[in-house]
Amino acid sequence: EAQVTQNPRYLITVTGKKLTVTCSQNMNHEYMSWYRQDPGLGLRQIYYSMNVEVTDKGDVPEGYKVSRKEKRNFPLILESPSPNQTSLYFCASSEDPGVSYEQYFGPGTRLTVT
Amino acid sequence: GNSVTQMEGPVTLSEEAFLTINCTYTATGYPSLFWYVQYPGEGLQLLLKATKADDKGSNKGFEATYRKETTSFHLEKGSVQVSDSAVYFCALSSYGGSQGNLIFGKGTKLSVKP
């Protein structure tokens, strides 16, 4: 089954404790992206990757890192999480970053930073 | 910059009622337009899309027409069901800025009562 998986689905952590949220897709997509969803703000892009070893900032990259060492994986790293990073995070992938291609979303990771 | 504005929710309807969720956009160039749906506890799924002016996207009884003259992409369904209860996001994608970035509206929560 074609899908985007994320782990963990739920995470509660404390300020400053490094964490990684994994994202994996089995569709051989070149393009992957991370979004955060906040009430009243919709979804906003954090980082994206056009292909292996190619990453770039989205609209809200501060406090996040990513890497793309393999085509299928695109982990999101919070080196020193803060309470304002409490949010619902979605990973997405697409076969092409072009304008009209559908993006496939993972099920989401709900992060709480206390 | 590019932006999407969609009607505030929540929207509560009775089963078999007619649904309209308004969406207008601001964008340079020729964006593609999308409606994504998020069912409770799940990630976003593409509902329908339109890639050029006057295109009509349709799926599962939902329709939306890309109106360049009014910069709109309103979502409609003639007869909603309880299973349509979800959050609906209007989005656009265009070149410029983060490639492949979807710009989302804030979402409209729809509840359908039996």
Interface residues (C-beta under 8 A of the other chain):
Chain A: V4 Y31 S33 Y35 G40 L41 G42 L43 R44 Q45 Y48 M50 D56 K57 G58 D59 F90 A92 S94 P97 G98 V99 S100 Y101 E102 Q103 F105 G106 P107 G108
Chain B: V4 P31 S32 F34 Y36 G41 E42 G43 L44 Q45 L46 K49 T51 F89 S93 S94 Y95 S98 Q99 G100 N101 L102 F104 G105 K106 G107
